[in-house]
Amino acid sequence: MLALVTLPLVAKPTAPRTATQKAAQEADSDGPLSQSIWGICAVNVKGDTLAWLNASRRMVPASNMKLITTGAALLSFGGDYTYKTRFATDGELRDSVLVGNLYIVGGGDPMIGTLFSYLPSTESTFRSWFKVLRSNGIKHITGDIVGDGSYFDAIQRHTDWSMEDVATRDGVVPSGLTWRGKMKDTIPDGPYPAALHFLEWLRTDSTLTVAGSAREGTADSLVTLGEVKSRPLRSLARTANCQSDNFIAETFAKSLGMRFAGDDEYSTIPAAIRRSLSPLGLASASARMRFADGSGLSRKNYVSPSFMVRFLLAMAGSKAYRDFFASLPRAGEKNTTLSNRLPNAAPELKSRIHMKSGSMNGVNCLSGYIVSGDNDPAKTIAFSILTNNSVDPSKVVYSQIDALLETLAKENQ
């Protein structure tokens, strides 16, 4: 955990005389960034400002919003927190026969399905579910397999998201139990396919028989048979940031809504995120930003580079910092969204940059930390580079941003 610093984020500081500041000013006058709305802020843990250009300008952060959401979740719930999938019945167990329906009562686990290779395999998921039934001695179910996703019960859509994102399954809003199907899966994501695929697995790969069918539903009174825990939240946060997984980020946002606002409606989630940041002393500063969702898919999120840096430095002084820092991929790290970043930089330099990317049409962002070459915590740099309204291809814009980032990393090598 690093010490907190007081940041000059209200009034613009004196322009720092650093190589990065000079490079930023040059980029602002020539090249793709000069044709964009953009800003940069970089401050080390000691409070030294290394770069400040348009740092108070609020911009769309795209997936850099996930930094705030994952940080807020780690602060509020802790890295050990797990989502629980409960198995229950509205009937009774007679010897080895479950007389009644089996309910799969979701608790928000965001890692169920086959959409991405980094999700647990169907086999491992269903074997853990089957283990609960086997531990109860169940060999036959007379009723149905029922998927209950009512743990998150708000409308399963976000009105800000583009149809393009929704159509590609990037914009699926979590329910309490959501099967994340592949693109060509004709069954909509949600509780029903979770029940259906489990029923099919039971009939194909287990000794347990089921007389009924699969469906979605809830029940007022159930007898619990057991539960299965998700991966710990620290692991989920790393997946969210390394893979830029929108679904996990929205799960965190809905969880914060339920904790601080009592529901998971998107109308209340922004206030819940702000409340979750109050331990960092950012309640008033966050009120000047605009939060719309947890993943950054919405173009109604507005965050300034200076606020992002203030958040990152505050996280560095928090109890959640170890897990938060570990959730961030390194520049050039394989199998992450940063695998192609800073391709020409030295491996030693890239290994010191831990950050989150964010991009959508016309938006290119990078925010995170740069560890010093001698591992001195006081030299750690928190930075944010946000770019909006870019007309050049992302590859061209990122080339200039990467050059800035490489210059910044040399400030504490």
VENTA-V805924 format. One record per run of one state. SS is the DSSP state (H for helix, E for strand, - for the rest). FROM is the first residue (numbers start at 1). TO is the last residue. If there is no record, write none. Layout:
SS,FROM,TO
SS,FROM,TO
This chain:
-,1,18
H,19,29
-,30,31
H,32,35
-,36,36
E,37,44
-,45,48
E,49,53
-,54,57
E,58,59
-,60,61
H,62,77
-,78,83
E,84,89
-,90,91
E,92,94
-,95,96
E,97,99
-,100,101
E,102,105
-,106,112
E,113,113
-,114,121
H,122,135
-,136,139
E,140,141
-,142,144
E,145,148
-,149,162
H,163,167
-,168,178
E,179,180
-,181,189
E,190,190
H,191,205
-,206,208
E,209,210
-,211,213
E,214,216
-,217,222
E,223,229
-,230,232
H,233,242
-,243,245
H,246,261
-,262,265
H,266,276
-,277,277
H,278,280
-,281,282
H,283,287
-,288,289
E,290,290
-,291,301
E,302,304
H,305,316
-,317,320
H,321,326
-,327,328
E,329,330
-,331,346
H,347,351
-,352,352
E,353,360
-,361,362
E,363,370
-,371,376
H,377,379
-,380,380
E,381,388
-,389,393
H,394,412
-,413,413
